[in-house]
């Protein structure tokens, strides 16, 4: 009887010691777009000509803030985006998946795109060494409530030193888009 109890205790101990899966490796910061004083921490925007980029409380998937881009007329050569730059430990040989919740209001034209860029330098220069985007693969236009979109960058090359993610309102597009609850997860 004593031997059976010892074996049972050992079995339960070993079962309880099995490896738990590692938590997801999130590379972005301020993923809910809430932190900041006059602008969102760690997020940068490019707005050109007819495009406006704002940190707003008009709409939010969670919390009270989101990133917004709008245009009331289209521009055939310019676009706007929000971005975040990562230069920490690059997950060489692994895949990364960018996910973002998107809400569109009357978006027509080329639409919205999300993208991941990998560069061989600690800054963005020239052409990307690796790049993945939803553009020309997934049409993101129209009028819809919060929907999650994803893009994957497969097998980060050993010479990549920085990653940049983008949420874009493309050229030849009008309407308003909100972005919230971002993640860039190593898989």
C-alpha positions in Angstrom: 0.0 0.0 0.0 2.8 2.4 1.0 4.6 1.6 -2.3 1.4 2.4 -4.3 1.0 5.7 -2.6 4.6 6.6 -3.3 4.2 5.7 -7.0 0.9 7.6 -7.2 2.6 10.7 -5.6 5.6 10.4 -8.0 3.2 10.1 -11.0 1.2 13.2 -9.9 4.4 15.1 -9.3 5.7 14.4 -12.8 2.4 15.2 -14.4 2.3 18.5 -12.5 5.9 19.3 -13.7 5.2 19.0 -17.4 6.3 22.1 -19.4 3.6 24.7 -19.8 3.5 26.3 -23.2 5.6 29.5 -23.4 3.6 32.7 -23.4 3.2 34.4 -26.8 6.2 36.6 -27.6 4.8 40.1 -28.2 7.2 42.4 -29.9 5.1 45.6 -29.9 4.4 48.0 -27.1 1.3 50.2 -26.4 -0.7 47.6 -28.3 -4.0 49.0 -27.1 -3.0 52.6 -28.2 -3.9 53.9 -24.7 -0.5 55.2 -23.4 0.7 58.7 -24.3 0.2 62.4 -23.4 -0.4 64.3 -26.6 0.4 61.4 -29.0 0.4 57.6 -28.6 3.6 56.2 -27.1 5.8 54.2 -29.6 3.5 55.0 -32.6 4.4 57.3 -35.5 2.3 58.6 -38.3 2.9 59.8 -41.8 0.1 61.9 -43.3 0.5 63.4 -46.8 -1.6 65.9 -48.8 -5.3 65.0 -48.3 -4.8 62.4 -45.4 -5.1 63.0 -41.7 -3.7 60.7 -39.0 -5.0 61.2 -35.4 -4.9 59.5 -32.0 -8.6 59.6 -31.2 -11.3 58.8 -28.7 -14.0 58.7 -31.3 -13.9 54.9 -31.6 -12.1 52.1 -29.8 -12.2 48.3 -29.8 -11.0 48.2 -26.2 -10.2 51.1 -23.8 -10.9 54.6 -25.1 -8.4 55.3 -27.8 -7.5 54.1 -31.3 -5.3 55.2 -34.3 -7.3 56.9 -37.0 -6.6 57.9 -40.7 -9.1 59.7 -42.9 -9.3 61.3 -46.3 -12.2 63.2 -47.8 -10.7 63.1 -51.3 -8.4 60.7 -53.0 -4.8 61.2 -54.0 -3.3 59.1 -56.8 0.3 59.2 -55.6 0.3 59.6 -51.8 -0.9 57.6 -48.8 -0.9 57.7 -45.0 0.1 55.3 -42.2 0.7 54.6 -38.6 3.8 52.6 -37.8 5.9 51.1 -35.0 9.5 50.2 -35.2 11.2 47.2 -33.4 15.0 46.8 -32.9 15.0 44.4 -30.0 16.0 40.7 -30.2 15.1 39.7 -33.8 13.5 36.2 -33.9 15.8 34.8 -36.6 14.4 31.8 -38.4 10.9 32.2 -36.9 7.7 33.6 -38.3 6.0 36.7 -37.0 2.3 37.4 -37.3 0.9 41.0 -37.2 -2.7 41.3 -36.2 -4.8 44.4 -35.8 -8.5 45.2 -35.2 -9.8 47.5 -38.0 -13.0 49.5 -38.2 -13.9 51.2 -41.5 -16.4 54.0 -42.3 -17.2 54.5 -46.0 -13.8 53.4 -47.2 -13.7 53.3 -51.0 -10.9 53.0 -53.6 -7.6 51.0 -53.0 -8.5 50.6 -49.3 -6.5 49.6 -46.2 -3.4 47.5 -45.9 -1.3 46.1 -43.0 2.3 45.2 -43.5 5.5 44.0 -41.9 9.0 45.1 -43.1 12.3 43.6 -42.2 15.5 45.6 -42.8 19.2 44.7 -42.7 20.0 47.9 -40.7 18.9 49.4 -37.4 16.9 51.9 -39.5 14.7 52.0 -42.5 16.8 52.5 -45.6 16.2 51.7 -49.2 14.3 48.6 -50.1 13.1 46.1 -47.5 15.0 42.9 -47.2 11.8 41.1 -46.3 8.2 42.3 -46.6 4.7 41.0 -46.3 1.4 42.8 -46.8 -2.3 42.3 -47.2 -2.3 44.7 -50.2 -3.4 43.0 -53.4 -4.3 39.8 -51.4 -7.1 41.0 -49.1 -9.5 43.8 -50.0 -10.2 45.9 -47.0 -12.8 48.5 -47.9 -16.3 49.4 -47.1 -18.2 50.1 -43.9 -17.8 47.6 -41.1 -17.3 47.2 -37.4 -14.2 45.9 -35.6 -12.6 43.1 -37.6 -9.2 41.4 -37.0 -6.8 41.2 -40.0 -3.5 39.4 -40.0 -0.4 39.2 -42.1 2.6 36.8 -41.7 6.3 37.3 -42.4 7.8 33.8 -42.7 11.3 32.8 -41.6 13.0 36.0 -40.4 16.4 36.1 -42.2 19.6 36.0 -40.1 20.7 39.5 -41.4 17.5 41.3 -40.4 18.2 43.9 -37.7 14.9 45.7 -37.4 11.2 45.2 -38.0 8.6 47.9 -38.8 4.9 47.4 -38.9 2.5 49.6 -40.9 -1.3 50.3 -40.9 -2.0 52.1 -44.1 -4.7 54.1 -45.9 -3.6 53.5 -49.5 -3.4 56.0 -52.3 -6.6 56.5 -54.3 -8.7 55.9 -51.1 -11.3 58.0 -49.3 -13.0 57.3 -46.0 -12.1 56.8 -42.3 -10.3 53.8 -40.7 -9.6 53.1 -37.0 -6.9 50.7 -35.8 -6.8 49.2 -32.3 -5.4 46.2 -30.3 -2.3 45.4 -32.3 0.0 42.4 -31.9 3.2 41.2 -33.5 3.7 37.6 -32.2 6.6 35.4 -32.7 5.6 31.9 -33.8 
